[in-house]
């Protein structure tokens, strides 16, 4: 075989059945990404003789005699970027960037007529981060980036520092490197929802050529842990083993095979013989709490930190403010209803995976797709009795996270194999494994009861919440506690009550997901208050505005006020004003016979988790007068790398291109809790601010002493210290400091407390076809109280991406289980993600506030845009149809059936 790739000839024969994607990656063309293995996402798109193909479906042998171009080959030989690459840079048409090569290769091949119909042109390309607007901007040639200016970086739309690497395919994600002698791991998974393993025969597997080892529960540590990663491990139950002799859901790992190739490892898994004793299983959380239900984790409650193991309750919250029964007695109208939310997959295009090796110093080194490298190191050290200095964990560029990678799902078992074999080992989930072997969003059932007087004052608010945490309790208690926090605290009511349960079932585990439970409960609360207002004859937005807390009011929940949580800036009133303005503007036309309505929802979210979230940063002057900034937080499309550059540049009076960032590596700084809970800017950013500010002080102090002038007469500029006699270049400052044995470097630290809150509001105008149940979004408006906006372009992208992801969860995404508890939607073609054509342009508005706690006035904005979307859309649907929908997703057939069921009472078409 002879194939020309990016002008370079390759003559190696492909393996039987090998696809072009793996053939290219094995030869170092890492810009070709693996997202689905099924032609569903287009992350692997390449050109064969100029025509785009999905290389995961294209047999490698068919490339014989042809010219293949990958994203690395788009640029001219002299390095000049292809026009499409330049456009994506100018528009910043990416976030995590894992899908970007696919979009670039698709776009570069589009003809004029295809450019005029992008929904059709991009029907095969998926992006989970951007919401597609930035991608459209790139294709249309819209320039979103601004030029850097010395000392004026904050508040400007500056580009991501890794942008050139993303668009040229040279950004390195977890598996984008060649490791000599690499072994491959595959996992044998349970076919039963609940069973005890009586025997495992690995002899046939070990006879497969290339198989090096098979690991079972007999090889795993006895100790239990949680896959969830939090700064305080005691927040999560210790209910998990690396490999267990009892399986509790279909898909749980039973054994690991390590071999010279993936094919050999897969064959080894097929040859393992397991004898199971099948046990009773329970799939429904309400049934799981009943007496006589199978006990899923028969452990000591105190040592395992499980609330009531005998009732399968891993965590629970109960509390009351005032007397809700008295509050309902004084209400003129009371509304009570149950709401349900479904399992949703994170669907990050880069699947979970890790590779590890023992370095020349005997240290275990783990390269992983993780939001929490430092916490993962800590967990591995505890699991295998290793000192911290003997373990290094590093995250390359992470291809999407959304909370799903705030887990240790692969690193523990890869480390087990490496420590035993002393050879490099890789485990990379398939897309199917991502559905049944990773985690999902928690399904919730929420019973809400709300009462109010005719004057619009809330008298009582009561919740009963049941969250299905699946077979393991990772994040279960924390998600449950958070879900009933800000969702109730944002409203003023004299009487409130909560009863909440996080419950084990024999199903795929749930975990952290954008919004962390708040979106599920807000769907119920915001829908219920909308309905209550309608029954009172009040405008729903006006009713909510009367009852929201003000800037100086306490945030009260039945669980009590968290002392470190403050309203450090208040923009909720501005959010309401934005929605009111949208309501007053002209109505876009809808097809004849369709029903039109509008709806809004409000949300409040804490910035960061309770109990502290640690971030360390280090800033240093380099010999050439530029700066090095080391931070622990990970970059997975959240934009923190750019923001940290901007913060440091502002404090050091320089430009962002003079700041080099090293990050997400346990060798870089002391500690960082991780990139979750919207802390990348407000916590890690504050550590960066303090490090850069301290370094600026050092520079001025040293320069003034060297020059013999008062410090007040010195001023930092882009590349020098100005003083009355002229300027001292920063590289001269470095040389002078080294000459006297001084290192100009400074540390910054922030412990994540006190915390602030962010506010959001969303509003939709929709049209509904009563004959089919189709929902068409006519207008989408989002108001975000972000505090000081560090980077408007990036912040807008976070909002657009959060809204798009929430729309998917609201309209069609759902992980379905069959009657046995097995995941029935383990592929993108069976699990519908939002595509380009599905996502409307959302108008994003930022409120004018400056937070007293966040760095330079900033608040969080990675999670919060997700939360008000589902209730806003459900409220718009209620306004259009007169029917209250209490379950998501709002599938077309579900909407149609409900409209048919209520057809006698439905409002006439076109009425408002």
Secondary structure, DSSP 4 states (H G I P E B T S, - for coil): --EEETTEEE-PPPPTT-BHHHHHHTTT-TTS--S-SSSSS-TTEEEETTEEEETTTSBGGGGTT-EEE-GGGSS-TTSPPPHHHHHHHHHT--SS-TTHHHHHHHHHT--HHHHT-HHHHTTT---SSS-SHHHHHHHHT--------TT--TTS-PPPTTHHHHHHT---BTT-S--TT-EEEEEEE-SSSSEEEEEEE-HHHHTSTTEEEEE-GGGS-S--B-SB--SSGGGS---B-SS-SEE-STT-EEEEEEESSHHHHHHHHHH-EEEEEE------HHHHTSTTSPPS----HHHHT-SBGGGTEEEEEEEEES-HHHHHHT-SEEEEEEEEE---B---SSPSEEEEEE-TTS-EEEEE--S-HHHHHHHHHHHHT--GGGEEEE--B-S--TTTTSB-SSHHHHHHHHHHH-S-EEEE--HHHHHHTS-BPPEEEEEEEEEE-TTS-EEEEEEEEEEEEETS-TTHHHHHHHHTTHHHHTB--SEEEEEEEEEE-SSPPB---TTTTHHHHHHHHHHHHHHHHHHHT--HHHHHHHHB--TTS----TT---TTB---S--HHHHHHHHHHHHHSPPPP--TT-EEEEEEEEEEEESS-TT---EEEEEEE-TTS-EEEEE----SSS-HHHHHHHHHHHHTTS-GGGEEEEESBTTTSS-B--S-TT-TTTTHHHHHHHHHHHHHHHHHHHHHHHHTS-GGG-EE-SSEEEETTEEEEHHHHHHHHHHTT---EEEEEE---SB-EEEEEEEEEEEE-TTT--EEEEEEEEEEE-BS-S-HHHHHHHHHHHHHHHHHHHHT----B-TTS-BS--STTTSPPP-GGG-PPEEEEE-----SSSGGGB---SSHHHHTHHHHHHHHHHHHHS----BSS--HHHHHHHHHHTTTTPPPTT--
